[in-house]
Amino acid sequence: MMKADILIVGAGISGVAVAYNLAKKGVKNIYVIDKGYFANGATGRCGAGIRQQWGTEINCRLAKKSIEFFENAKKTLDYPGDLEFKQEGYLILAITNEEHEQFKKNVVLQNKLGIPSKQLTKDEALKIVPHLNPNSFLSATFCKTDGHLNPFKMTEAYYLAAKKLGVKFSFYEEVLKIHTKNNKIVEVITSKDTYQTQIVVNTAGGYAKEIGNLAGVDIPVYSENHEILATEPVEKMQGPMVMSFAKNIYCQQVPHGAFLMGRSNPYAEQNHDVESSWQFLDAMSKTVVDILPIVGNLRVVRQWGGSYNMSPDRQPIISDTDQLEGFYMACGFSGHGFMFAPMTGLLLTQMILNEKTDIEMSSLHLGRFKNIDTKLIEKSVV
Ligand SMILES: Cc1cc2nc3c(=O)[nH]c(=O)nc-3n(C[C@H](O)[C@H](O)[C@H](O)COP(=O)(O)OP(=O)(O)OC[C@H]3O[C@@H](n4cnc5c(N)ncnc54)[C@H](O)[C@@H]3O)c2cc1C
């Protein structure tokens, strides 16, 4: 039998960020339990793009403050390696008039919040990425401080910093049961031990709903498979991430030269499938050749899938709940939880410690789904 002041389920980027922030505030006796190793879930399978060009105010704020953290993360976390943070922007293509008009509004919102994005004409976009097919888009938006990070190194940086502050990690240990009594948590049963604890943090990614169920907490999220591929590495030819919501693609060249690209499957089912398919390869190739024809000449060396944990409004759930005292969660990131992790860690820590949060939390709270406002649904997603 072990005793934990706080038990965190899942050592993906969210779990390690929460653990680090709690430990930095002086909380002792924190355990992080993962059924695999760190980055075993979506974190180790993601595209690791970092962008601030969002359509809702809350996502813009989360992303902007997170980027400020990433810019200094190596020093702040005292990480010995290179986090491979490249800030060469995101170029988001408007394909339709409707997108062109919507992006105009998005840029106004982003600029109001201090995000240095701008709307570009076709010619201006072609100056930034000359190998774009000029007939494939109308205009674009660009934010030069958006970028890409190595997800394994970033997770390791948080993990090492948290460990140095005394957080205990246990890998290859699965959380199996959460016992409660009178609306309070009593103990957590794992595949290896029993932990007496009154606080559980659910950062189980694609399995957040199941962890909620173990505690009798209903979380309206589901998982679906998103596929991605990597090409052979080539000499540097593209700085920014190129993205289109209408054409359903994101594509960028990472520092070691490979192109990473992904798209969502409109027919994806709600399950824990993380397989890869020839149908994805086929659709992905056709889309990239349409937008970035020259990239079509590269050989694909690897493809894989991973879970997006989807929330009803496509925005994260960073929350406590009146369904169970001491139960906290960060999930439902809907495919963008890597870039928000610094704020996830900070905000959940502030909530657990009953401090004033840096951002007003109502639009991130689980309770919002009782009355969903369709105007606030994030549409800038692939
Ligand atoms: C193909 C793809 C591309 C993506 N691209 C981007 C991107 O460009 N930018 C971006 O910001 N985000 C992106 N995402 C989303 C991002 O990967 C996730 O939102 C983020 O990694 C979620 O991190 P997490 O720590 O919350 O969950 P995860 O990384 O999934 O971690 C959850 C952990 O919980 C553990 N766990 C689960 N159940 C149990 C249990 N019962 N007991 C113990 N441990 C358990 C798992 O082993 C896992 O390690 C992408 C995702 C995919 C799949």
Ligand as a Chemical Component Dictionary entry (heavy atoms), coordinates in Angstrom:
data_LIG
# 
_chem_comp.id                   LIG 
_chem_comp.type                 NON-POLYMER 
_chem_comp.pdbx_formal_charge   0 
_chem_comp.three_letter_code    LIG 
# 
loop_
_chem_comp_atom.comp_id 
_chem_comp_atom.atom_id 
_chem_comp_atom.alt_atom_id 
_chem_comp_atom.type_symbol 
_chem_comp_atom.charge 
_chem_comp_atom.model_Cartn_x 
_chem_comp_atom.model_Cartn_y 
_chem_comp_atom.model_Cartn_z 
_chem_comp_atom.pdbx_ordinal 
LIG C1  C1  C 0 -1.558 12.031 -35.745 1  
LIG C2  C2  C 0 -1.652 13.090 -34.689 2  
LIG C3  C3  C 0 -1.169 14.363 -34.949 3  
LIG C4  C4  C 0 -1.247 15.364 -33.977 4  
LIG N1  N1  N 0 -0.691 16.582 -34.228 5  
LIG C5  C5  C 0 -0.691 17.529 -33.267 6  
LIG C6  C6  C 0 -0.057 18.771 -33.493 7  
LIG O1  O1  O 0 0.487  19.019 -34.574 8  
LIG N2  N2  N 0 -0.050 19.683 -32.487 9  
LIG C7  C7  C 0 -0.671 19.449 -31.280 10 
LIG O2  O2  O 0 -0.649 20.314 -30.413 11 
LIG N3  N3  N 0 -1.279 18.260 -31.046 12 
LIG C8  C8  C 0 -1.311 17.311 -31.997 13 
LIG N4  N4  N 0 -1.923 16.122 -31.768 14 
LIG C9  C9  C 0 -2.666 15.940 -30.506 15 
LIG C10 C10 C 0 -1.720 15.640 -29.371 16 
LIG O3  O3  O 0 -0.912 14.532 -29.705 17 
LIG C11 C11 C 0 -2.506 15.328 -28.102 18 
LIG O4  O4  O 0 -3.540 16.268 -27.906 19 
LIG C12 C12 C 0 -1.598 15.345 -26.886 20 
LIG O5  O5  O 0 -0.413 14.617 -27.146 21 
LIG C13 C13 C 0 -2.337 14.768 -25.700 22 
LIG O6  O6  O 0 -1.406 14.536 -24.670 23 
LIG P1  P1  P 0 -1.907 13.845 -23.348 24 
LIG O7  O7  O 0 -0.754 13.800 -22.437 25 
LIG O8  O8  O 0 -3.140 14.536 -22.876 26 
LIG O9  O9  O 0 -2.365 12.378 -23.794 27 
LIG P2  P2  P 0 -1.446 11.156 -24.287 28 
LIG O10 O10 O 0 -0.215 11.589 -24.907 29 
LIG O11 O11 O 0 -2.356 10.261 -25.066 30 
LIG O12 O12 O 0 -1.050 10.443 -22.920 31 
LIG C14 C14 C 0 -1.947 9.671  -22.179 32 
LIG C15 C15 C 0 -1.154 8.645  -21.399 33 
LIG O13 O13 O 0 -2.059 7.968  -20.521 34 
LIG C16 C16 C 0 -1.625 6.635  -20.415 35 
LIG N5  N5  N 0 -2.766 5.827  -19.939 36 
LIG C17 C17 C 0 -3.968 5.653  -20.540 37 
LIG N6  N6  N 0 -4.748 4.841  -19.797 38 
LIG C18 C18 C 0 -4.021 4.516  -18.701 39 
LIG C19 C19 C 0 -4.270 3.694  -17.562 40 
LIG N7  N7  N 0 -5.445 3.050  -17.372 41 
LIG N8  N8  N 0 -3.311 3.557  -16.623 42 
LIG C20 C20 C 0 -2.108 4.208  -16.771 43 
LIG N9  N9  N 0 -1.811 4.976  -17.841 44 
LIG C21 C21 C 0 -2.767 5.122  -18.785 45 
LIG C22 C22 C 0 -1.161 6.278  -21.819 46 
LIG O14 O14 O 0 -0.254 5.199  -21.799 47 
LIG C23 C23 C 0 -0.515 7.579  -22.280 48 
LIG O15 O15 O 0 0.892  7.606  -22.102 49 
LIG C24 C24 C 0 -1.862 15.094 -32.711 50 
LIG C25 C25 C 0 -2.339 13.809 -32.448 51 
LIG C26 C26 C 0 -2.243 12.801 -33.417 52 
LIG C27 C27 C 0 -2.753 11.438 -33.104 53 
# 
loop_
_chem_comp_bond.comp_id 
_chem_comp_bond.atom_id_1 
_chem_comp_bond.atom_id_2 
_chem_comp_bond.value_order 
_chem_comp_bond.pdbx_ordinal 
LIG C1  C2  SING 1  
LIG C2  C3  SING 2  
LIG C2  C26 DOUB 3  
LIG C3  C4  DOUB 4  
LIG C4  N1  SING 5  
LIG C4  C24 SING 6  
LIG N1  C5  DOUB 7  
LIG C5  C6  SING 8  
LIG C5  C8  SING 9  
LIG C6  O1  DOUB 10 
LIG C6  N2  SING 11 
LIG N2  C7  SING 12 
LIG C7  O2  DOUB 13 
LIG C7  N3  SING 14 
LIG N3  C8  DOUB 15 
LIG C8  N4  SING 16 
LIG N4  C9  SING 17 
LIG N4  C24 SING 18 
LIG C9  C10 SING 19 
LIG C10 O3  SING 20 
LIG C10 C11 SING 21 
LIG C11 O4  SING 22 
LIG C11 C12 SING 23 
LIG C12 O5  SING 24 
LIG C12 C13 SING 25 
LIG C13 O6  SING 26 
LIG O6  P1  SING 27 
LIG P1  O7  DOUB 28 
LIG P1  O8  SING 29 
LIG P1  O9  SING 30 
LIG O9  P2  SING 31 
LIG P2  O10 DOUB 32 
LIG P2  O11 SING 33 
LIG P2  O12 SING 34 
LIG O12 C14 SING 35 
LIG C14 C15 SING 36 
LIG C15 O13 SING 37 
LIG C15 C23 SING 38 
LIG O13 C16 SING 39 
LIG C16 N5  SING 40 
LIG C16 C22 SING 41 
LIG N5  C17 SING 42 
LIG N5  C21 SING 43 
LIG C17 N6  DOUB 44 
LIG N6  C18 SING 45 
LIG C18 C19 SING 46 
LIG C18 C21 DOUB 47 
LIG C19 N7  SING 48 
LIG C19 N8  DOUB 49 
LIG N8  C20 SING 50 
LIG C20 N9  DOUB 51 
LIG N9  C21 SING 52 
LIG C22 O14 SING 53 
LIG C22 C23 SING 54 
LIG C23 O15 SING 55 
LIG C24 C25 DOUB 56 
LIG C25 C26 SING 57 
LIG C26 C27 SING 58 
# 
